[in-house]
Amino acid sequence: MSSPGPGHVPESVTEPAAPASLPVDADWWRQAVVYQIYPRSFADSDGDGLGDLAGIVQRADYLAELGVDAVWLSPFYPSALADGGYDIADHRYVDPRLGTLADFDALVAALQARGIRVVVDIVPNHTSDQHPWFVEALQAGRGSEARDRYLFREGTGPEGGEPPTDWVSSFGGPAWERVADGQWYLHTFAVQQPDLNWSRADVRDDFLATLRFWADRGVDGFRVDVAHLLTKDLSEPLPSAAELRGIPVDGKHPTVDRDDVHEIYAQWRQVFNSYDPPRSAVAEAWVDRSRIPLYARPESLGQAFNFDLLRADFDAAQFRRIVTDCLELAAQTGSSSTWVLSNHDVVRHPTRYGLPAPDRDAEGRQVARAGAAWLASGGTEPVLDRDGGVRRARAATLFVLGLPGSAYLYQGEELGLHEVAEIPADRRQDPTFFRTAGAQAGRDGCRVPLPWTRGGTALGFSAAPPHLPQPAWFADFSVEAEQADEASTLRLYRRALALRHRYRTAEELEWLETGRDDVLRFRRPNGWEVITNFGTEPFEIGAGEVLLTSTESADGVLPGEATAWLVRPAS
């Protein structure tokens, strides 16, 4: 999509620097460890309190020492930050507060020179309300081609003063917003994020151009935001919210997981496959598990996130069922599975595992978002078991890193960071907090800038106060503190990723009997075994060379809430 101002033109049309050479490997993503960076909160190079691309370059050696295979960059595009950067005003530029296209090219070169591939976020469901297309749509008025790029409808009630439907946005409040001439536009998320009309060829063509733009600059892959929401059928009469909830999500639902969205991804796949090696893609698709293979097919995006572990308790039965189901799903399409414990949208997993398990309905689904009540209390109720949460998180992480497939890590989890609950209302940024009048705390707590040092204005993140406040306890979880501690979570992650590379093998596992319901054990084809004790009683490991444990353990005995990696002697 075109740049919003003439000042962007000179750099936008400049040829990118030749990307650094990486081994040509079309399957690099299948068992990769991908590290998600939320750029505004990773590292600040210019002292304005906001993370930027140059800050990531300055920390490139840290990422290499950690041992990740790829970095996934959350949006770094021009944005008014109505939704943490996911309200995009120009999909083919860099937010000036975060850098320039030259800075982006330097970032790609720095990471690829260290053997780290680059994945960028693509946000196709909506734009910012400051995007040139939306500005044009407001100016052009009813019936115009410009307005048809979005989903405008007439209102109901006297003089169209009521929204077209009573639908509720994902961030709370009405899903429709009225403009000056009386029409209403659909925004599935924030008011500042109008949904695009994906039935139009110019919308589709423009995103194809965006994919090529970033691939030509050396990007190795794409993470596709809310990939299940693009296409919509808003034929009259529109259903009410209650009616909408009652419509089966079977490929023909008016707004969610429609079959026709895969026409779009088939076009995208043609673009991806025009490069050597083909560009990878992974779908963020919150859909029924039976529908995930549609997004993970080789003729579509090729891989899809499995979020079941994000919603699981620290529980052996839940983990085994999820792993078995996800591997079966991946096998249906020949894709590889994905494993995620934390990201920029959920409460960090050390905190989830340190709180009482959430209530579940008869079908095992969480009744409320994990950690929601704790966040609403400002982190006081229920009481958080901080040490226990980190202990269980370390065990769960080693379990996940031993699985076949790709593992997605979120910045700061390698430090064992907890969620930050104590953020004052006047410092919050997440639209969920404001759209629900504070009833929901939102996602700011997992987006607080990283602590790099024990002291300083922003614990080494910036020379200025950070855009979200860091609590005092962050100092003990800083990179500086953990690098000096042999038993730290950071040192554990580094050892684990090095061993994962050494023992990488075929994408298979065999479950082994343990004699206990609360202990899981599996073996990979090369003899690498993973044992996780989800209970509190010790477990006898038996014969084998122990490579790594998530917590200190005695010879041959695995403590409760711990994981061990070992290799068995050849029989």
TASUL-V444921 format. One record per run of one state. SS is the DSSP state (@ for helix, = for strand, . for the rest). FROM is the first residue (numbers start at 1). TO is the last residue. If there is no record, write none. Layout:
BEGIN
ss = {SS | SS}
from = {FROM | FROM}
to = {TO | TO}
END
This chain:
BEGIN
ss = {. | @ | . | @ | . | = | . | @ | . | @ | . | @ | . | = | . | = | . | = | . | @ | . | = | . | = | . | @ | . | @ | . | = | . | = | . | = | . | @ | . | = | . | = | . | = | . | = | . | = | . | = | . | @ | . | = | . | @ | . | @ | . | = | . | @ | . | = | . | @ | . | @ | . | = | . | @ | . | = | . | = | . | @ | . | @ | . | = | . | @ | . | @ | . | @ | . | @ | . | @ | . | @ | . | @ | . | = | . | = | . | = | . | = | . | = | . | = | . | = | .}
from = {1 | 6 | 13 | 28 | 32 | 33 | 38 | 39 | 42 | 53 | 59 | 60 | 67 | 70 | 74 | 78 | 80 | 88 | 91 | 101 | 114 | 117 | 123 | 126 | 127 | 132 | 141 | 145 | 149 | 150 | 151 | 152 | 154 | 156 | 157 | 158 | 161 | 162 | 163 | 168 | 169 | 174 | 175 | 176 | 179 | 184 | 187 | 195 | 197 | 201 | 217 | 221 | 225 | 241 | 247 | 261 | 274 | 280 | 284 | 289 | 297 | 304 | 305 | 308 | 312 | 316 | 334 | 338 | 341 | 349 | 355 | 360 | 361 | 366 | 367 | 372 | 377 | 386 | 402 | 406 | 411 | 413 | 416 | 425 | 428 | 431 | 436 | 444 | 447 | 472 | 478 | 479 | 484 | 489 | 503 | 510 | 512 | 519 | 524 | 528 | 534 | 539 | 541 | 545 | 550 | 557 | 559 | 562 | 568}
to = {5 | 12 | 27 | 31 | 32 | 37 | 38 | 41 | 52 | 58 | 59 | 66 | 69 | 73 | 77 | 79 | 87 | 90 | 100 | 113 | 116 | 122 | 125 | 126 | 131 | 140 | 144 | 148 | 149 | 150 | 151 | 153 | 155 | 156 | 157 | 160 | 161 | 162 | 167 | 168 | 173 | 174 | 175 | 178 | 183 | 186 | 194 | 196 | 200 | 216 | 220 | 224 | 240 | 246 | 260 | 273 | 279 | 283 | 288 | 296 | 303 | 304 | 307 | 311 | 315 | 333 | 337 | 340 | 348 | 354 | 359 | 360 | 365 | 366 | 371 | 376 | 385 | 401 | 405 | 410 | 412 | 415 | 424 | 427 | 430 | 435 | 443 | 446 | 471 | 477 | 478 | 483 | 488 | 502 | 509 | 511 | 518 | 523 | 527 | 533 | 538 | 540 | 544 | 549 | 556 | 558 | 561 | 567 | 571}
END
